[in-house]
Amino acid sequence: MNYLVIKCGGSIFEQLSPSFFEELVQIQKEKEFVPIIVHGGGPSITKTLSSLEIETKFVNGLRQTTPEVLDVVEMILSGSLNKQIVRNIIKAGGKAIGISGVDGMFLEAKPVQNADEIGLVGEITNVRTEIVKMITDMDGIPVISPIAVDLFGQHYNINADLAAAAIAKSLEGTICLVTNVAGVLVDGEVQSSLSNKQVEQLIESQQITGGMIPKVHSAIDCLENGVSNVVIIDGTTKQSLTRFTKGEHSGTFFYLEEEMIYSGHNS
């Protein structure tokens, strides 16, 4: 099976093309790819924490997660936002089942090394792929909230990029990072592919700047965490997801320079 792990950050949902979920459902029905959504929810979490007057801090880009913060994170990710995505897929004519990494111990985790500084943030140690395979075998689209659990029942906040990477690696699938840009622009042109070394050179020369830097770092992190194929596409543009699955030029592919990755979708 060609598993396609589609990672959507929390900030992209309001900007998605109206056809995005229809394209997703069509891809699932055509069965060339088996789509799985992994989502974040940063802006909604920050807004809710603020309304509850709960202080939120970030350490090296990761949310400092106290037990009080984690309750809110889980409420948003595994609750309202997850079900909003499920409803959008149903509205588009598909069948979706929303779960978190806690359900069936789908994502097992342990505390990160700097847990004393960052709190209840986890590192995934095991992915029970049979959980999502049960959903996809029912022609459902799994919608996954990146909350994990350990054998003692303690739950953890997981970076959505790292959760998507762990799931894609376990399923030997491709990761599609859905953003609000057409790909990586250099001198006004979208780059069809970039290596990890090229990315760092372009950042150093300030040809990749601003909000694009965390996007390309997420792509490289996925590769370094064992995913073979990673692409950034523009979720705000109609048919971008469809073009990618049809092998047409869409977005920017990434590869590790030491080990050039062949992709049938590379143009």
Backbone torsions as a table, in degrees:
resi	resn	phi	psi	omega
1	MET	NA	142.3	176.4
2	ASN	-96.0	91.8	-179.7
3	TYR	-78.0	133.4	179.1
4	LEU	-120.0	105.5	179.7
5	VAL	-88.6	114.2	-176.3
6	ILE	-102.9	111.6	-177.7
7	LYS	-100.3	121.1	178.8
8	CYS	-115.3	120.5	175.4
9	GLY	-72.5	157.1	-177.3
10	GLY	-60.9	-28.0	-176.0
11	SER	-79.3	-11.1	-174.2
12	ILE	-89.8	-19.9	-168.6
13	PHE	-59.2	-42.5	-178.7
14	GLU	-72.2	-13.5	-178.3
15	GLN	-102.2	-5.1	-176.5
16	LEU	-59.8	144.6	174.4
17	SER	-58.4	141.9	177.5
18	PRO	-56.1	-24.2	-178.5
19	SER	-88.4	-3.3	-172.0
20	PHE	-56.0	-49.6	-176.2
21	PHE	-73.0	-30.3	174.3
22	GLU	-65.2	-41.5	176.9
23	GLU	-63.4	-41.4	179.3
24	LEU	-59.1	-46.7	-179.3
25	VAL	-64.9	-40.2	179.2
26	GLN	-64.1	-40.4	177.4
27	ILE	-60.1	-43.3	180.0
28	GLN	-64.0	-39.9	-177.8
29	LYS	-71.0	-31.7	179.9
30	GLU	-75.2	-19.6	171.4
31	LYS	66.3	12.1	173.9
32	GLU	-73.1	-35.0	175.2
33	PHE	-123.9	152.7	174.7
34	VAL	-109.8	102.3	-174.3
35	PRO	-80.1	142.7	175.4
36	ILE	-136.6	129.0	178.8
37	ILE	-100.7	132.2	170.2
38	VAL	-120.0	128.3	-173.7
39	HIS	-126.3	151.4	169.9
40	GLY	-98.8	-160.8	179.8
41	GLY	-177.5	29.4	-173.7
42	GLY	-49.7	-53.5	-177.7
43	PRO	-60.6	-41.5	179.6
44	SER	-65.7	-38.1	179.0
45	ILE	-65.3	-47.4	-179.6
46	THR	-60.9	-42.0	179.8
47	LYS	-63.7	-43.3	-178.9
48	THR	-68.6	-41.9	177.0
49	LEU	-59.5	-41.3	179.3
50	SER	-63.8	-43.5	-179.1
51	SER	-66.2	-27.5	177.5
52	LEU	-90.4	2.1	-179.9
53	GLU	57.6	41.3	174.8
54	ILE	-104.3	122.5	-176.9
55	GLU	-68.0	138.5	177.5
56	THR	-126.2	133.8	-180.0
57	LYS	-127.5	156.8	177.2
58	PHE	-121.5	139.6	177.1
59	VAL	-122.4	112.7	-177.7
60	ASN	52.1	41.9	175.7
61	GLY	84.6	-6.7	179.4
62	LEU	-105.7	138.9	-177.9
63	ARG	-68.5	126.5	174.6
64	GLN	-68.4	120.8	-167.4
65	THR	-115.9	98.4	172.2
66	THR	-81.8	166.4	176.6
67	PRO	-55.0	-38.0	179.5
68	GLU	-66.4	-42.7	178.2
69	VAL	-65.9	-41.3	-177.7
70	LEU	-62.1	-36.4	177.5
71	ASP	-60.3	-40.5	178.9
72	VAL	-71.2	-42.8	178.6
73	VAL	-57.0	-46.4	-179.4
74	GLU	-67.4	-37.7	179.3
75	MET	-59.9	-42.9	-178.6
76	ILE	-77.0	-52.3	-174.0
77	LEU	-67.1	-48.7	-175.3
78	SER	-88.5	-11.0	-178.5
79	GLY	-107.4	-100.7	-168.5
80	SER	-60.7	-45.2	-176.4
81	LEU	-70.5	-43.5	179.0
82	ASN	-58.4	-45.0	-177.4
83	LYS	-73.3	-27.0	174.3
84	GLN	-63.0	-41.8	178.7
85	ILE	-66.1	-43.4	177.6
86	VAL	-58.0	-44.6	-179.8
87	ARG	-63.0	-38.6	179.1
88	ASN	-63.4	-37.8	178.6
89	ILE	-69.5	-40.7	176.7
90	ILE	-61.5	-44.3	179.2
91	LYS	-59.4	-32.7	-179.4
92	ALA	-82.7	1.4	176.4
93	GLY	98.4	10.2	-178.3
94	GLY	-105.7	-178.6	176.2
95	LYS	-122.8	124.9	-177.8
96	ALA	-131.2	148.3	175.4
97	ILE	-127.7	119.7	-178.7
98	GLY	-92.4	128.8	177.3
99	ILE	-137.1	164.9	168.1
100	SER	-111.1	172.7	178.0
101	GLY	-66.1	-13.9	178.5
102	VAL	-73.8	-34.9	-174.5
103	ASP	-65.0	121.9	-178.2
104	GLY	65.0	16.2	-173.5
105	MET	53.5	40.1	-177.8
106	PHE	-56.3	-45.5	176.4
107	LEU	-114.9	110.8	177.5
108	GLU	-95.3	140.0	-174.2
109	ALA	-141.3	167.1	171.5
110	LYS	-131.6	162.7	179.5
111	PRO	-63.7	146.5	174.5
112	VAL	-68.7	163.5	-174.7
113	GLN	-62.5	-34.7	-178.7
114	ASN	-99.1	38.6	-177.5
115	ALA	-60.2	-30.0	179.3
116	ASP	-64.8	-23.1	-179.4
117	GLU	-96.9	-35.7	-170.8
118	ILE	-108.9	-12.2	174.8
119	GLY	89.4	-144.4	-171.8
120	LEU	-83.6	59.0	174.8
121	VAL	-106.6	135.0	-173.5
122	GLY	-113.9	163.5	173.4
123	GLU	-117.7	125.6	-175.8
124	ILE	-70.3	130.0	179.6
125	THR	-110.7	-19.3	-179.2
126	ASN	-157.9	141.4	176.3
127	VAL	-120.6	120.0	178.7
128	ARG	-88.1	88.3	-173.3
129	THR	-63.9	-22.0	-178.8
130	GLU	-62.7	-23.4	179.3
131	ILE	-65.1	-50.6	-179.4
132	VAL	-72.9	-30.3	178.5
133	LYS	-65.2	-33.6	175.0
134	MET	-61.6	-40.5	-179.6
135	ILE	-69.6	-46.9	-177.5
136	THR	-68.8	-30.7	176.1
137	ASP	-65.4	-21.5	176.9
138	MET	-92.1	12.5	-176.3
139	ASP	62.4	29.1	175.4
140	GLY	-99.4	159.1	175.7
141	ILE	-105.0	113.8	177.9
142	PRO	-69.6	134.8	175.4
143	VAL	-119.3	112.6	-165.4
144	ILE	-112.5	126.5	173.5
145	SER	-92.0	130.0	-173.8
146	PRO	-81.9	60.1	170.2
147	ILE	-111.7	130.2	-176.8
148	ALA	-116.3	175.6	-175.7
149	VAL	-145.7	155.5	174.2
150	ASP	-111.3	-179.6	-175.1
151	LEU	-67.1	-14.1	179.7
152	PHE	-95.7	2.0	179.2
153	GLY	86.9	2.7	177.2
154	GLN	-74.9	131.9	178.9
155	HIS	-100.8	157.4	-173.8
156	TYR	-137.4	147.1	171.4
157	ASN	-81.2	130.1	-179.0
158	ILE	-120.3	133.6	173.3
159	ASN	-57.4	129.2	-173.5
160	ALA	-63.5	-35.1	177.3
161	ASP	-62.4	-43.6	-178.4
162	LEU	-70.6	-34.2	175.7
163	ALA	-64.5	-45.1	179.1
164	ALA	-61.6	-40.1	-179.8
165	ALA	-64.6	-42.8	-179.6
166	ALA	-64.8	-39.7	-179.9
167	ILE	-68.6	-46.0	179.9
168	ALA	-63.0	-40.1	178.4
169	LYS	-62.5	-44.6	-178.4
170	SER	-64.7	-31.9	-178.3
171	LEU	-95.7	-0.6	-175.7
172	GLU	54.5	44.4	-176.6
173	GLY	-107.2	-176.2	177.8
174	THR	-102.7	145.5	173.8
175	ILE	-106.1	131.6	174.1
176	CYS	-115.0	110.7	179.5
177	LEU	-89.3	110.8	-176.2
178	VAL	-87.5	121.8	-176.6
179	THR	-129.4	-170.8	177.3
180	ASN	-108.4	25.2	178.0
181	VAL	-131.0	155.7	-175.7
182	ALA	-72.9	-13.1	-175.3
183	GLY	147.4	-166.9	179.4
184	VAL	-85.5	122.1	179.9
185	LEU	-95.6	130.2	172.2
186	VAL	-131.2	121.1	-176.0
187	ASP	54.3	38.0	174.9
188	GLY	81.8	0.9	-178.9
189	GLU	-118.0	138.3	177.1
190	VAL	-70.9	129.0	178.6
191	GLN	-83.9	124.9	-177.7
192	SER	-70.5	-28.7	177.8
193	SER	-154.8	151.3	178.1
194	LEU	-145.5	143.7	173.7
195	SER	-92.5	168.1	176.7
196	ASN	-60.1	-38.7	-179.5
197	LYS	-69.8	-39.0	177.4
198	GLN	-63.3	-39.2	179.3
199	VAL	-59.3	-48.4	-178.9
200	GLU	-64.4	-37.7	177.6
201	GLN	-64.5	-40.1	-179.2
202	LEU	-70.5	-31.6	175.3
203	ILE	-70.2	-44.1	179.4
204	GLU	-61.5	-37.5	-179.7
205	SER	-85.7	3.9	178.1
206	GLN	61.6	29.9	171.8
207	GLN	-89.4	-20.4	166.9
208	ILE	-112.7	120.8	-174.5
209	THR	-138.5	173.5	170.6
210	GLY	56.0	-134.3	-174.9
211	GLY	-67.9	-14.4	178.6
212	MET	-74.2	-25.7	-176.8
213	ILE	-59.9	-51.1	178.3
214	PRO	-63.8	-28.9	178.8
215	LYS	-66.0	-47.5	-178.7
216	VAL	-71.8	-32.3	175.7
217	HIS	-64.4	-36.8	176.8
218	SER	-62.5	-41.4	179.4
219	ALA	-63.1	-45.6	-179.5
220	ILE	-67.3	-38.2	177.4
221	ASP	-58.8	-40.3	178.9
222	CYS	-61.0	-45.2	178.9
223	LEU	-61.7	-44.0	-177.5
224	GLU	-70.7	-15.3	176.1
225	ASN	-97.7	16.2	168.6
226	GLY	101.2	4.8	178.9
227	VAL	-84.9	135.0	-175.0
228	SER	-80.1	-38.6	-175.0
229	ASN	-127.9	126.1	-179.5
230	VAL	-134.4	133.9	179.1
231	VAL	-138.8	144.1	170.8
232	ILE	-103.3	127.0	175.7
233	ILE	-127.8	167.0	-178.4
234	ASP	-95.6	107.6	-179.7
235	GLY	-77.7	-8.5	-179.6
236	THR	-87.0	-9.1	-177.0
237	THR	-103.7	131.9	-179.5
238	LYS	-59.9	136.8	174.1
239	GLN	74.4	5.2	-178.8
240	SER	-66.0	-39.1	178.6
241	LEU	-68.2	-41.7	178.7
242	THR	-64.4	-43.4	-179.5
243	ARG	-60.9	-40.1	178.9
244	PHE	-61.4	-48.4	-176.8
245	THR	-70.1	-20.0	177.7
246	LYS	-88.2	-0.1	178.5
247	GLY	83.6	10.8	177.9
248	GLU	-86.7	160.2	-178.2
249	HIS	-62.0	124.0	177.9
250	SER	-158.5	117.3	174.6
251	GLY	76.7	-160.9	-177.8
252	THR	-123.6	127.9	175.2
253	PHE	-91.6	150.3	-179.3
254	PHE	-124.7	147.2	177.6
255	TYR	-149.2	157.4	174.8
256	LEU	-83.4	126.8	-172.8
257	GLU	-62.5	-32.1	-178.6
258	GLU	-68.0	-19.7	-174.9
259	GLU	-144.1	83.2	-176.3
260	MET	-56.8	124.5	-177.2
261	ILE	-96.8	125.8	175.7
262	TYR	-85.2	135.2	173.4
263	SER	-131.7	132.4	178.4
264	GLY	-64.9	-12.4	-178.8
265	HIS	-95.1	-6.7	-177.6
266	ASN	-70.9	138.8	-176.3
267	SER	-101.9	NA	NA
